């Protein structure tokens, strides 16, 4: 592989040996061929690095393995930022080690960015992937917004602020837009790191919301989200996110009033959720 690829795929992993090869194979299966994969190991203690090494050995110009200094665990945001720093593509997308791309994802989304040069990114609904384990049928995410069109700021932000299930995944983003927003926020190590990133992206400029499903979001009990909800840790994480968002919208006067009102509503809901959790724990 010579020159710079059109698309860089940033894959973060921590102890993801069980699913990682399937995620990487989903990139190899793309109908679009002009890509590179940067796998960032965030302090794995299992065989994840060995899985990546097999892909690097097979295609050294297309797969790269990166680690934090000293092999440290620095969290999801810092790991994605490390990938962004080394990415060579004009467009960048993200893939978690336990998810998969559908074969037309890169071709379809790259084509949309070419067709809509004013769009900073392309995003679409994901497939809530239950069928991999035979637990129940898959479902398509409801983004709660008009599809197949360009959305100016604040885009999807008001929707997923009120309904976290509408949080999108795996956008294809112009490198220039990533540089403009400063990537991910390192202080968000795990939960809400994606919502923080999308808030920055949707407030920056137009995003094309596609109706095509191009991403399989694996549903399983080992995921960070499931574990946080079982322990109640998601409430503190959401509080930190709302505090961050309150500060962030001070930079965008055009949307500050509407979003401030939405944040107040979410703080009240969060307060009630905390009371319900404490009552449940006392039983």
N, C-alpha and C positions, 0 to 999 in steps of 0.2 A: 504494500500500500504506500503510495507516494503522495506528497502534498497533504493538504488539510482536508479532512472529511467534511461533508455537508452537515452531518448531525453527530453530536456527541451524546452518548447515553451514560448517565451517571447512576451507578448502582451502589447503594450502601448496604453493608452487611455486618451483623454482629451475631455470631453463633448461628449462622443460617445454613449450615451444611445440608440440612434435610431438604430444602427447597431451592437452593441457589442455582444448581445446574439447570433446572427447568426454567428459571428466569432468564439465564444467559442464553439458553437454546431458543427462547422465544425471540431474542434479538437476532440470532443467526437465521431464523426462519422468516425474517422480514422480506417482503417483495422489493423493498427499497434497499439498495446495496451500498450506498455511500455513507457509512457510519463507522464510529469507533465506540468502544465500551471502556469506561474507566470504573473499576470496582474499588471501592474504598472500604478497607477492613477497619472496623471501629473497635479494635481490641478483642477480636474473637479468640475463644479458648478451645474451639472444636476444630474440625477439619475444613473450615471454609476456605482458608488460603490454599490448601491443596486442591480443592475443587477449581478455584480460579487458575491455579498454575497449569492445570491440564488444558484450559482454553488458551492461555498465553502461549504455551508450548506449541499448540496446534496452529494458532494464528497470532504470532507475536506483534504484527503491525496493527492489529485491530483490537486486541484486548490488552489492558494494562492493569496492574495491581498496585494500589497506593495504600500507604499506612501513615498514621500520625507518628510523630517523632516518639521513639521509645515504644511503639506499639500500643500507645495509650488509647483508652476509651474516652472520646470527647463529645459524643452525642451526635444525633442525626444532623443538626444544622451545620455544625463544624465539619462533619464528614462530607456533606453535599458541597459546602463551600470549597473544600479541598479538591473535590472533583471538578468544580467549575473553574478553579484556578489553573488546572492542567488541561481543560477541555480545549480542543482546537476547532470545533465546529462552529459554523455560522448560526446553527440552531442547537439548542440543548434541551434534553428531556431527562426525566428521572424515573427510576424503577426501583422499588423495594425488593429485597432478596426473596420474598415469599409471594410476589405477584408476577404476572406475565403480560406481555403485549400480544395483541392479536396481530396476524401477519400483515395487515394493510396499514397499521398505525402510522409508521414513519412516512410512507408514501402519501397517504391521505392528508396528514397534517402538514407536511412540507408543501404539498400542492396548495393548500389553503393559505399558508403564509405567503406564497408567491402570488396568489390571486388577490390577496388583501394586504398590500404593503404597509398600510397604516396600522395593522394589527400587531401588537407586541407579542401575542401568543395565541395559540389555539388550544382549546380544551373541550372535552366532551364527557358525557356520562360514563361511568364505569359499570362493569358487570359485577354484581355482588356474587362472588364465586363460591357457592356451596357444593356444587355437584362434584367437585374434585374428590370429596370425601364421601359422597353418597348420602349426605345428611338431609338435604332437601333441594328443591329446584333453585336454579339461579334466578336472580331478579336484576332488572336494570334500574340504576340509580335515577331518581327523579330530581333534576336540578332546579325545578321550580321557576324556570325562566324560559322565555321564547328561544327556541333553538334555531340553528342554521342562519345566524346573523351576527353582525358586529355589535358589541355592546360597549358604549362609552363608560367612563368611570361614573359610579363606583361598581358597575358590573354586577357580579354575583355576590359581592360582599354583604349587602343587606339580607340576602336570602339565607346564606349559610351562617350568618350571625344569629339569626333567629331559629335556624334548623340545621344543626350540625351534620345531619345525614346528607345534606346537599353540598358538603365540602368536596370540591373536585379533586382529581388526582392526575399525575403524570401529564402536565401540559407540555407542549412543544413551544419553547420560548426563544425569541431572538436574543442572541448574545448581547447586542447593544442594550436591550431592555434589562437583562440581568445586571449588566454593569451599572445602569442608571439607578436601579433600586438597591444595589449593594448585596444581592444574593439573600441568603438566609440569616436569621439572627441567632448567633451562637449561644445566647443565654437560654434559648429554648432547646433543651437537649433532646426531649422526646415528645411528649404530648403538646399539641397546638403549634408545633413548629411549621406544619403545613398551612394552617390557617393564618399565621403571621405572614408567611411568605406570600400567600394569595392576596391578603389585604394590601400589601405593598404593590403587588402586580396590578390588581384591579384599580387601585387609586392612581397609578402612574399613567395609564393610557388605555386605548381600546383593546379589547380581547374578543376574538371570534369564538362564539360558543357553538360547537358543532353538535348535530344530533347523532353522529355515528359513535357507536360503542367500540372502543379500540383497546380497552384495558381491563384485565381480569384482576379484581381485588379479592384476594383469597381470604375467606372467613374461617378463622380457627381460634381455638381457646388460648393458644400460646402467644398471640399477637399482643403488642404493647397496649393497644386500645382495650382489648378484652380484659387484660390483667389490671389496668388502671381503673376500669369501671367496677370490677369485683372488689377492689380494695377501697374505693371511694376517693382515690388519689386524683381522679379527673376533676373534682370540684376545685381543688386548690390550683390545678393547672389552668382551668378556665378563668379563675379569678385573676391570675397573672396575665393571661391573654387579654382580658377586658381592660386591665390597668394599662397594658402596653398600647392597646388600640386607642384608648382615650387620649394618650399622649400623641400618638401618631396622627390622629385626625386634626390636631391643631395646625398641621402643616397644609391642610386642604380646606380653606374657609368655605368653598362652594358646597361641600358636603358635610361640614361640621355639625350643623344644627340637626339634620335628619339622623345622622349616625349617632350623635350624642343621645338623642331620645331613644334610639334602639338599644344603645348600651345600657341606659338606665333600666329599661324593661328587662334586659338580660341579667342585670345585677339583682333585681328583685326575684326573678325566677331562680337564680343561683342561691339566694338566701333561703327560699322555701325548700330547695333541694337539699341544702345542708341540714335543715331542721328534720326533714324526712329521714335522711341518712342517720342522724344521731338517734332518732327514735327507733330505727330498725336495729341499730347496734346495741341498744339498751335491752332489747328483748331477749 
